[in-house]
Amino acid sequence: MNVEAMRQPAAASIQLCYRWLEAAAPILPQAAALAPGLVTAVQQYTAHQYAASLNQTAAVFHAVQHLRSTVPGLPAL
């Protein structure tokens, strides 16, 4: 996959993570601890490092899945 083809999926992943954090933080303030990872993904995206950004958001998604499995009531991704 070429770099430009990764741009849109990287942007979509960042937006999805952001929306989830925005919805989850009022329910579980500790979810805000995932924000630095998302900030890193945004920085990588801004630097046109789309593959790295996708990998970073994948790490955030993994942490979200773990939180959702342990804390009932958190929003779906």
C-alpha positions as CSV (number, residue, x, y, z in Angstrom):
1,M,0.0,0.0,0.0
2,N,1.5,3.4,-0.9
3,V,1.8,6.1,1.6
4,E,-1.0,8.3,0.2
5,A,-3.4,5.4,0.3
6,M,-2.9,5.2,4.1
7,R,-3.7,8.9,4.6
8,Q,-7.5,8.5,4.7
9,P,-7.6,5.3,7.0
10,A,-5.2,7.1,9.4
11,A,-7.4,10.1,9.6
12,A,-10.5,8.0,10.1
13,S,-8.8,6.0,12.9
14,I,-7.8,9.2,14.6
15,Q,-11.3,10.6,14.4
16,L,-12.8,7.3,15.7
17,C,-10.4,7.3,18.7
18,Y,-11.1,10.9,19.4
19,R,-14.8,10.5,19.4
20,W,-14.6,7.5,21.7
21,L,-12.4,9.3,24.2
22,E,-14.7,12.3,24.1
23,A,-17.7,10.0,24.9
24,A,-15.8,7.8,27.4
25,A,-14.0,10.4,29.5
26,P,-17.2,11.6,31.3
27,I,-18.0,8.0,32.2
28,L,-14.4,7.0,33.1
29,P,-12.1,9.9,33.6
30,Q,-9.1,7.5,33.6
31,A,-9.8,7.0,29.9
32,A,-8.1,10.3,29.3
33,A,-4.8,8.5,29.9
34,L,-5.1,7.3,26.3
35,A,-5.0,10.9,25.0
36,P,-1.2,11.1,24.8
37,G,-1.1,8.1,22.5
38,L,-3.7,9.7,20.3
39,V,-1.7,13.0,20.3
40,T,1.3,11.0,19.1
41,A,-0.9,9.5,16.2
42,V,-1.9,13.0,15.3
43,Q,1.7,14.2,15.2
44,Q,2.7,11.3,13.1
45,Y,-0.2,12.0,10.7
46,T,0.7,15.7,10.5
47,A,4.3,14.6,9.6
48,H,2.8,12.4,6.8
49,Q,3.9,9.3,8.7
50,Y,0.6,7.5,8.0
51,A,1.8,4.0,8.6
52,A,3.2,5.0,12.0
53,S,0.0,6.9,12.8
54,L,-2.1,3.8,12.0
55,N,0.1,1.7,14.2
56,Q,-0.3,4.2,17.0
57,T,-4.1,4.3,16.7
58,A,-4.1,0.5,16.7
59,A,-2.4,0.6,20.1
60,V,-5.0,3.0,21.3
61,F,-7.8,0.7,19.9
62,H,-6.2,-2.2,21.8
63,A,-6.3,-0.2,25.0
64,V,-9.9,0.8,24.4
65,Q,-10.9,-2.8,23.8
66,H,-9.2,-3.8,27.1
67,L,-11.0,-1.0,29.0
68,R,-14.4,-1.9,27.4
69,S,-13.9,-5.5,28.5
70,T,-13.2,-4.5,32.1
71,V,-15.5,-1.5,32.6
72,P,-19.2,-1.9,31.8
73,G,-21.0,1.0,30.3
74,L,-18.3,2.4,28.1
75,P,-19.4,3.4,24.6
76,A,-18.7,1.1,21.7
77,L,-16.0,2.0,19.2
